[in-house]
Amino acid sequence: MATLTKAIENCKNPWKGKCKNTDIEVYIYYRNKRLPICRKCWGIIAEKDLEW
Ligand SMILES: [Zn+2]
C-alpha cells in the first residue's frame, strides 16, 4: 500500500523526467529512493503497468 500524504512536494516521477505537479498521490520506492508521484503520473504509471 502506498503512503498517502498532504505534504507539499513536487512530483518526481522517474519515468517522466520533469514533472512539477504538487498534487502528490503516492510515494514509491525506486532504486532505494522515496519518490513522490502526482495523481496524474500515478494514473499513467498504473495504466502502463510498468515493471519495477
Ligand atoms: Zn507527476
N, CA, C, O and the ligand as a Tripos MOL2 file, in Angstrom:
@<TRIPOS>MOLECULE
protein
  209   207    53     0     0
PROTEIN
NO_CHARGES

@<TRIPOS>ATOM
      1 N           0.8540   -1.1990    0.0000 N.3       1 MET1
      2 CA          0.0000    0.0000    0.0000 C.3       1 MET1
      3 C           0.8810    1.2380    0.0000 C.2       1 MET1
      4 O           1.8020    1.3570    0.8080 O.2       1 MET1
      5 N           0.6020    2.1290   -0.8830 N.am      2 ALA2
      6 CA          1.3680    3.3620   -0.9630 C.3       2 ALA2
      7 C           0.9610    4.3000    0.1750 C.2       2 ALA2
      8 O          -0.1420    4.2180    0.7160 O.2       2 ALA2
      9 N           1.8570    5.1580    0.5010 N.am      3 THR3
     10 CA          1.6180    6.0880    1.6000 C.3       3 THR3
     11 C           0.9390    7.3620    1.1020 C.2       3 THR3
     12 O           1.3960    7.9880    0.1460 O.2       3 THR3
     13 N          -0.1270    7.7260    1.7450 N.am      4 LEU4
     14 CA         -0.8020    8.9670    1.3940 C.3       4 LEU4
     15 C          -0.2250   10.1010    2.2200 C.2       4 LEU4
     16 O           0.2060    9.8860    3.3530 O.2       4 LEU4
     17 N          -0.2110   11.2810    1.6790 N.am      5 THR5
     18 CA          0.3690   12.4030    2.3980 C.3       5 THR5
     19 C          -0.2490   13.7110    1.9630 C.2       5 THR5
     20 O          -0.8260   13.8110    0.8800 O.2       5 THR5
     21 N          -0.1250   14.7040    2.8050 N.am      6 LYS6
     22 CA         -0.5850   16.0380    2.4500 C.3       6 LYS6
     23 C           0.5890   17.0060    2.3240 C.2       6 LYS6
     24 O           0.3960   18.2010    2.1000 O.2       6 LYS6
     25 N           1.7800   16.4920    2.4660 N.am      7 ALA7
     26 CA          2.9640   17.3440    2.3670 C.3       7 ALA7
     27 C           3.0720   17.9310    0.9630 C.2       7 ALA7
     28 O           2.7100   17.2890   -0.0230 O.2       7 ALA7
     29 N           3.5650   19.1380    0.8900 N.am      8 ILE8
     30 CA          3.7190   19.7840   -0.4070 C.3       8 ILE8
     31 C           5.0860   19.4470   -0.9870 C.2       8 ILE8
     32 O           6.1210   19.9220   -0.5180 O.2       8 ILE8
     33 N           5.0570   18.6320   -1.9970 N.am      9 GLU9
     34 CA          6.3010   18.2640   -2.6770 C.3       9 GLU9
     35 C           6.0330   18.1870   -4.1600 C.2       9 GLU9
     36 O           4.8960   18.0050   -4.5950 O.2       9 GLU9
     37 N           7.0820   18.3250   -4.9200 N.am     10 ASN10
     38 CA          6.9430   18.1670   -6.3520 C.3      10 ASN10
     39 C           6.9970   16.7040   -6.7350 C.2      10 ASN10
     40 O           7.6740   15.8920   -6.1040 O.2      10 ASN10
     41 N           6.2800   16.4010   -7.7660 N.am     11 CYS11
     42 CA          6.3080   15.0550   -8.3070 C.3      11 CYS11
     43 C           7.7140   14.7380   -8.8230 C.2      11 CYS11
     44 O           8.3620   15.5740   -9.4520 O.2      11 CYS11
     45 N           8.1670   13.5230   -8.5470 N.am     12 LYS12
     46 CA          9.4800   13.1060   -9.0490 C.3      12 LYS12
     47 C           9.3780   11.7870   -9.7860 C.2      12 LYS12
     48 O          10.1190   10.8340   -9.5430 O.2      12 LYS12
     49 N           8.4490   11.7820  -10.6700 N.am     13 ASN13
     50 CA          8.2350   10.5920  -11.4910 C.3      13 ASN13
     51 C           9.5030   10.2380  -12.2610 C.2      13 ASN13
     52 O           9.9210   10.9990  -13.1340 O.2      13 ASN13
     53 N          10.1210    9.1010  -11.9580 N.am     14 PRO14
     54 CA         11.3850    8.7310  -12.6250 C.3      14 PRO14
     55 C          11.2110    8.3880  -14.0940 C.2      14 PRO14
     56 O          12.1910    8.3350  -14.8370 O.2      14 PRO14
     57 N           9.9790    8.1560  -14.5210 N.am     15 TRP15
     58 CA          9.7440    7.7760  -15.9090 C.3      15 TRP15
     59 C           9.3800    8.9610  -16.7870 C.2      15 TRP15
     60 O           9.4320    8.8700  -18.0130 O.2      15 TRP15
     61 N           9.0150   10.0590  -16.1700 N.am     16 LYS16
     62 CA          8.5820   11.1980  -16.9650 C.3      16 LYS16
     63 C           9.6620   12.2680  -17.0740 C.2      16 LYS16
     64 O           9.6490   13.0770  -18.0020 O.2      16 LYS16
     65 N          10.5840   12.2720  -16.1390 N.am     17 GLY17
     66 CA         11.5970   13.3060  -16.1730 C.3      17 GLY17
     67 C          11.1940   14.4630  -15.2950 C.2      17 GLY17
     68 O          11.2190   14.3520  -14.0690 O.2      17 GLY17
     69 N          10.8200   15.5760  -15.9050 N.am     18 LYS18
     70 CA         10.4590   16.7370  -15.0990 C.3      18 LYS18
     71 C           8.9500   16.9180  -15.0300 C.2      18 LYS18
     72 O           8.2870   17.1870  -16.0310 O.2      18 LYS18
     73 N           8.4480   16.7670  -13.8590 N.am     19 CYS19
     74 CA          7.0360   16.9960  -13.6100 C.3      19 CYS19
     75 C           6.9540   17.8600  -12.3600 C.2      19 CYS19
     76 O           7.5250   17.5100  -11.3270 O.2      19 CYS19
     77 N           6.2630   18.9630  -12.4390 N.am     20 LYS20
     78 CA          6.2380   19.9060  -11.3190 C.3      20 LYS20
     79 C           4.9110   19.9120  -10.5710 C.2      20 LYS20
     80 O           4.6450   20.7960   -9.7570 O.2      20 LYS20
     81 N           4.1040   18.9350  -10.8540 N.am     21 ASN21
     82 CA          2.8330   18.8600  -10.1310 C.3      21 ASN21
     83 C           3.0820   18.6340   -8.6440 C.2      21 ASN21
     84 O           4.0390   17.9660   -8.2540 O.2      21 ASN21
     85 N           2.2220   19.1920   -7.8400 N.am     22 THR22
     86 CA          2.3840   19.0410   -6.3920 C.3      22 THR22
     87 C           1.2250   18.2820   -5.7610 C.2      22 THR22
     88 O           1.1630   18.1250   -4.5410 O.2      22 THR22
     89 N           0.3210   17.8200   -6.5900 N.am     23 ASP23
     90 CA         -0.8030   17.0500   -6.0470 C.3      23 ASP23
     91 C          -0.3880   15.5900   -5.8920 C.2      23 ASP23
     92 O          -0.8530   14.7010   -6.6060 O.2      23 ASP23
     93 N           0.5000   15.3860   -4.9340 N.am     24 ILE24
     94 CA          1.0980   14.0640   -4.7490 C.3      24 ILE24
     95 C           0.0530   13.0440   -4.3070 C.2      24 ILE24
     96 O          -0.6910   13.2450   -3.3480 O.2      24 ILE24
     97 N           0.0320   11.9570   -5.0410 N.am     25 GLU25
     98 CA         -0.9450   10.9030   -4.7580 C.3      25 GLU25
     99 C          -0.3080    9.7930   -3.9200 C.2      25 GLU25
    100 O          -0.8960    9.3270   -2.9440 O.2      25 GLU25
    101 N           0.8740    9.3840   -4.3010 N.am     26 VAL26
    102 CA          1.5300    8.2740   -3.6140 C.3      26 VAL26
    103 C           3.0400    8.4920   -3.5640 C.2      26 VAL26
    104 O           3.5940    9.3440   -4.2590 O.2      26 VAL26
    105 N           3.6750    7.6980   -2.7270 N.am     27 TYR27
    106 CA          5.1350    7.6320   -2.7350 C.3      27 TYR27
    107 C           5.5210    6.2360   -3.1820 C.2      27 TYR27
    108 O           4.9000    5.2430   -2.8020 O.2      27 TYR27
    109 N           6.5550    6.1870   -3.9930 N.am     28 ILE28
    110 CA          7.0520    4.8890   -4.4230 C.3      28 ILE28
    111 C           8.5240    4.7800   -4.0350 C.2      28 ILE28
    112 O           9.2110    5.7840   -3.8470 O.2      28 ILE28
    113 N           8.9790    3.5630   -3.9220 N.am     29 TYR29
    114 CA         10.4020    3.3450   -3.6840 C.3      29 TYR29
    115 C          11.0270    2.8700   -4.9780 C.2      29 TYR29
    116 O          10.6470    1.8400   -5.5350 O.2      29 TYR29
    117 N          11.9860    3.6360   -5.4400 N.am     30 TYR30
    118 CA         12.6290    3.3420   -6.7060 C.3      30 TYR30
    119 C          14.1200    3.5230   -6.5330 C.2      30 TYR30
    120 O          14.5860    4.6130   -6.2010 O.2      30 TYR30
    121 N          14.8670    2.4620   -6.7540 N.am     31 ARG31
    122 CA         16.3250    2.4950   -6.5760 C.3      31 ARG31
    123 C          16.6960    3.0540   -5.2010 C.2      31 ARG31
    124 O          17.5660    3.9160   -5.0760 O.2      31 ARG31
    125 N          16.0320    2.5560   -4.2020 N.am     32 ASN32
    126 CA         16.3020    2.9250   -2.8080 C.3      32 ASN32
    127 C          15.9790    4.3840   -2.4870 C.2      32 ASN32
    128 O          16.4000    4.8970   -1.4510 O.2      32 ASN32
    129 N          15.2470    5.0410   -3.3520 N.am     33 LYS33
    130 CA         14.8320    6.4120   -3.0660 C.3      33 LYS33
    131 C          13.3160    6.4860   -2.9550 C.2      33 LYS33
    132 O          12.5880    5.7590   -3.6310 O.2      33 LYS33
    133 N          12.8640    7.3720   -2.0930 N.am     34 ARG34
    134 CA         11.4360    7.5590   -1.8950 C.3      34 ARG34
    135 C          10.9960    8.7200   -2.7670 C.2      34 ARG34
    136 O          11.3960    9.8630   -2.5440 O.2      34 ARG34
    137 N          10.1740    8.4230   -3.7550 N.am     35 LEU35
    138 CA          9.8000    9.4330   -4.7240 C.3      35 LEU35
    139 C           8.3160    9.7630   -4.6480 C.2      35 LEU35
    140 O           7.4810    8.8590   -4.6760 O.2      35 LEU35
    141 N           7.9750   11.0530   -4.5520 N.am     36 PRO36
    142 CA          6.5770   11.4550   -4.5970 C.3      36 PRO36
    143 C           6.0670   11.4400   -6.0380 C.2      36 PRO36
    144 O           6.7340   11.9170   -6.9560 O.2      36 PRO36
    145 N           4.8930   10.8910   -6.2070 N.am     37 ILE37
    146 CA          4.2940   10.8090   -7.5400 C.3      37 ILE37
    147 C           2.9330   11.5100   -7.5210 C.2      37 ILE37
    148 O           2.1020   11.2470   -6.6520 O.2      37 ILE37
    149 N           2.7220   12.3850   -8.4690 N.am     38 CYS38
    150 CA          1.4650   13.1270   -8.5020 C.3      38 CYS38
    151 C           0.3360   12.2420   -9.0320 C.2      38 CYS38
    152 O           0.5600   11.1670   -9.5870 O.2      38 CYS38
    153 N          -0.8720   12.7360   -8.8400 N.am     39 ARG39
    154 CA         -2.0450   11.9760   -9.2350 C.3      39 ARG39
    155 C          -2.0150   11.6310  -10.7150 C.2      39 ARG39
    156 O          -2.3320   10.5070  -11.1040 O.2      39 ARG39
    157 N          -1.6410   12.5850  -11.5270 N.am     40 LYS40
    158 CA         -1.6290   12.3850  -12.9700 C.3      40 LYS40
    159 C          -0.6300   11.3090  -13.3790 C.2      40 LYS40
    160 O          -0.9510   10.3940  -14.1370 O.2      40 LYS40
    161 N           0.5940   11.4410  -12.8560 N.am     41 CYS41
    162 CA          1.6330   10.4740  -13.1960 C.3      41 CYS41
    163 C           1.2750    9.0870  -12.6800 C.2      41 CYS41
    164 O           1.5040    8.0830  -13.3550 O.2      41 CYS41
    165 N           0.7220    9.0430  -11.5040 N.am     42 TRP42
    166 CA          0.3520    7.7490  -10.9390 C.3      42 TRP42
    167 C          -0.6610    7.0520  -11.8350 C.2      42 TRP42
    168 O          -0.6030    5.8390  -12.0360 O.2      42 TRP42
    169 N          -1.5900    7.8380  -12.3700 N.am     43 GLY43
    170 CA         -2.5790    7.2790  -13.2890 C.3      43 GLY43
    171 C          -1.9130    6.6920  -14.5150 C.2      43 GLY43
    172 O          -2.3000    5.6260  -14.9940 O.2      43 GLY43
    173 N          -0.9060    7.3950  -15.0230 N.am     44 ILE44
    174 CA         -0.1860    6.9270  -16.2030 C.3      44 ILE44
    175 C           0.5980    5.6630  -15.8800 C.2      44 ILE44
    176 O           0.6080    4.7080  -16.6570 O.2      44 ILE44
    177 N           1.2500    5.6690  -14.7290 N.am     45 ILE45
    178 CA          2.0410    4.5090  -14.3270 C.3      45 ILE45
    179 C           1.1410    3.2930  -14.1610 C.2      45 ILE45
    180 O           1.4590    2.2000  -14.6310 O.2      45 ILE45
    181 N           0.0330    3.4940  -13.4970 N.am     46 ALA46
    182 CA         -0.8890    2.3860  -13.2660 C.3      46 ALA46
    183 C          -1.4450    1.8700  -14.5880 C.2      46 ALA46
    184 O          -1.6670    0.6720  -14.7660 O.2      46 ALA46
    185 N          -1.6620    2.8030  -15.5080 N.am     47 GLU47
    186 CA         -2.2290    2.4420  -16.7970 C.3      47 GLU47
    187 C          -1.2610    1.6070  -17.6200 C.2      47 GLU47
    188 O          -1.6460    0.6320  -18.2670 O.2      47 GLU47
    189 N          -0.0030    2.0070  -17.5820 N.am     48 LYS48
    190 CA          1.0050    1.3070  -18.3790 C.3      48 LYS48
    191 C           1.4930    0.0380  -17.6990 C.2      48 LYS48
    192 O           2.1030   -0.8200  -18.3370 O.2      48 LYS48
    193 N           1.2260   -0.0800  -16.4120 N.am     49 ASP49
    194 CA          1.6220   -1.2640  -15.6790 C.3      49 ASP49
    195 C           3.1200   -1.5390  -15.8460 C.2      49 ASP49
    196 O           3.5400   -2.6370  -16.2100 O.2      49 ASP49
    197 N           3.9010   -0.5000  -15.5640 N.am     50 LEU50
    198 CA          5.3490   -0.6170  -15.7060 C.3      50 LEU50
    199 C           5.9170   -1.6070  -14.6900 C.2      50 LEU50
    200 O           5.4000   -1.7690  -13.5850 O.2      50 LEU50
    201 N           6.9810   -2.2480  -15.1040 N.am     51 GLU51
    202 CA          7.6530   -3.1780  -14.2030 C.3      51 GLU51
    203 C           8.6800   -2.4360  -13.3630 C.2      51 GLU51
    204 O           9.3780   -1.5600  -13.8730 O.2      51 GLU51
    205 N           8.7800   -2.7690  -12.0990 N.am     52 TRP52
    206 CA          9.7230   -2.1010  -11.2100 C.3      52 TRP52
    207 C          10.1840   -3.0590  -10.1360 C.2      52 TRP52
    208 O          10.9880   -2.6870   -9.2810 O.2      52 TRP52
    209 ZN          3.8770   13.9570  -11.9860 Zn       53 ZN53
@<TRIPOS>BOND
     1     1     2 1
     2     2     3 1
     3     3     4 2
     4     3     5 am
     5     5     6 1
     6     6     7 1
     7     7     8 2
     8     7     9 am
     9     9    10 1
    10    10    11 1
    11    11    12 2
    12    11    13 am
    13    13    14 1
    14    14    15 1
    15    15    16 2
    16    15    17 am
    17    17    18 1
    18    18    19 1
    19    19    20 2
    20    19    21 am
    21    21    22 1
    22    22    23 1
    23    23    24 2
    24    23    25 am
    25    25    26 1
    26    26    27 1
    27    27    28 2
    28    27    29 am
    29    29    30 1
    30    30    31 1
    31    31    32 2
    32    31    33 am
    33    33    34 1
    34    34    35 1
    35    35    36 2
    36    35    37 am
    37    37    38 1
    38    38    39 1
    39    39    40 2
    40    39    41 am
    41    41    42 1
    42    42    43 1
    43    43    44 2
    44    43    45 am
    45    45    46 1
    46    46    47 1
    47    47    48 2
    48    47    49 am
    49    49    50 1
    50    50    51 1
    51    51    52 2
    52    51    53 am
    53    53    54 1
    54    54    55 1
    55    55    56 2
    56    55    57 am
    57    57    58 1
    58    58    59 1
    59    59    60 2
    60    59    61 am
    61    61    62 1
    62    62    63 1
    63    63    64 2
    64    63    65 am
    65    65    66 1
    66    66    67 1
    67    67    68 2
    68    67    69 am
    69    69    70 1
    70    70    71 1
    71    71    72 2
    72    71    73 am
    73    73    74 1
    74    74    75 1
    75    75    76 2
    76    75    77 am
    77    77    78 1
    78    78    79 1
    79    79    80 2
    80    79    81 am
    81    81    82 1
    82    82    83 1
    83    83    84 2
    84    83    85 am
    85    85    86 1
    86    86    87 1
    87    87    88 2
    88    87    89 am
    89    89    90 1
    90    90    91 1
    91    91    92 2
    92    91    93 am
    93    93    94 1
    94    94    95 1
    95    95    96 2
    96    95    97 am
    97    97    98 1
    98    98    99 1
    99    99   100 2
   100    99   101 am
   101   101   102 1
   102   102   103 1
   103   103   104 2
   104   103   105 am
   105   105   106 1
   106   106   107 1
   107   107   108 2
   108   107   109 am
   109   109   110 1
   110   110   111 1
   111   111   112 2
   112   111   113 am
   113   113   114 1
   114   114   115 1
   115   115   116 2
   116   115   117 am
   117   117   118 1
   118   118   119 1
   119   119   120 2
   120   119   121 am
   121   121   122 1
   122   122   123 1
   123   123   124 2
   124   123   125 am
   125   125   126 1
   126   126   127 1
   127   127   128 2
   128   127   129 am
   129   129   130 1
   130   130   131 1
   131   131   132 2
   132   131   133 am
   133   133   134 1
   134   134   135 1
   135   135   136 2
   136   135   137 am
   137   137   138 1
   138   138   139 1
   139   139   140 2
   140   139   141 am
   141   141   142 1
   142   142   143 1
   143   143   144 2
   144   143   145 am
   145   145   146 1
   146   146   147 1
   147   147   148 2
   148   147   149 am
   149   149   150 1
   150   150   151 1
   151   151   152 2
   152   151   153 am
   153   153   154 1
   154   154   155 1
   155   155   156 2
   156   155   157 am
   157   157   158 1
   158   158   159 1
   159   159   160 2
   160   159   161 am
   161   161   162 1
   162   162   163 1
   163   163   164 2
   164   163   165 am
   165   165   166 1
   166   166   167 1
   167   167   168 2
   168   167   169 am
   169   169   170 1
   170   170   171 1
   171   171   172 2
   172   171   173 am
   173   173   174 1
   174   174   175 1
   175   175   176 2
   176   175   177 am
   177   177   178 1
   178   178   179 1
   179   179   180 2
   180   179   181 am
   181   181   182 1
   182   182   183 1
   183   183   184 2
   184   183   185 am
   185   185   186 1
   186   186   187 1
   187   187   188 2
   188   187   189 am
   189   189   190 1
   190   190   191 1
   191   191   192 2
   192   191   193 am
   193   193   194 1
   194   194   195 1
   195   195   196 2
   196   195   197 am
   197   197   198 1
   198   198   199 1
   199   199   200 2
   200   199   201 am
   201   201   202 1
   202   202   203 1
   203   203   204 2
   204   203   205 am
   205   205   206 1
   206   206   207 1
   207   207   208 2
@<TRIPOS>SUBSTRUCTURE
     1 MET1         2 RESIDUE 1 A MET
     2 ALA2         6 RESIDUE 1 A ALA
     3 THR3        10 RESIDUE 1 A THR
     4 LEU4        14 RESIDUE 1 A LEU
     5 THR5        18 RESIDUE 1 A THR
     6 LYS6        22 RESIDUE 1 A LYS
     7 ALA7        26 RESIDUE 1 A ALA
     8 ILE8        30 RESIDUE 1 A ILE
     9 GLU9        34 RESIDUE 1 A GLU
    10 ASN10       38 RESIDUE 1 A ASN
    11 CYS11       42 RESIDUE 1 A CYS
    12 LYS12       46 RESIDUE 1 A LYS
    13 ASN13       50 RESIDUE 1 A ASN
    14 PRO14       54 RESIDUE 1 A PRO
    15 TRP15       58 RESIDUE 1 A TRP
    16 LYS16       62 RESIDUE 1 A LYS
    17 GLY17       66 RESIDUE 1 A GLY
    18 LYS18       70 RESIDUE 1 A LYS
    19 CYS19       74 RESIDUE 1 A CYS
    20 LYS20       78 RESIDUE 1 A LYS
    21 ASN21       82 RESIDUE 1 A ASN
    22 THR22       86 RESIDUE 1 A THR
    23 ASP23       90 RESIDUE 1 A ASP
    24 ILE24       94 RESIDUE 1 A ILE
    25 GLU25       98 RESIDUE 1 A GLU
    26 VAL26      102 RESIDUE 1 A VAL
    27 TYR27      106 RESIDUE 1 A TYR
    28 ILE28      110 RESIDUE 1 A ILE
    29 TYR29      114 RESIDUE 1 A TYR
    30 TYR30      118 RESIDUE 1 A TYR
    31 ARG31      122 RESIDUE 1 A ARG
    32 ASN32      126 RESIDUE 1 A ASN
    33 LYS33      130 RESIDUE 1 A LYS
    34 ARG34      134 RESIDUE 1 A ARG
    35 LEU35      138 RESIDUE 1 A LEU
    36 PRO36      142 RESIDUE 1 A PRO
    37 ILE37      146 RESIDUE 1 A ILE
    38 CYS38      150 RESIDUE 1 A CYS
    39 ARG39      154 RESIDUE 1 A ARG
    40 LYS40      158 RESIDUE 1 A LYS
    41 CYS41      162 RESIDUE 1 A CYS
    42 TRP42      166 RESIDUE 1 A TRP
    43 GLY43      170 RESIDUE 1 A GLY
    44 ILE44      174 RESIDUE 1 A ILE
    45 ILE45      178 RESIDUE 1 A ILE
    46 ALA46      182 RESIDUE 1 A ALA
    47 GLU47      186 RESIDUE 1 A GLU
    48 LYS48      190 RESIDUE 1 A LYS
    49 ASP49      194 RESIDUE 1 A ASP
    50 LEU50      198 RESIDUE 1 A LEU
    51 GLU51      202 RESIDUE 1 A GLU
    52 TRP52      206 RESIDUE 1 A TRP
    53 ZN53       209 GROUP 0 **** ****
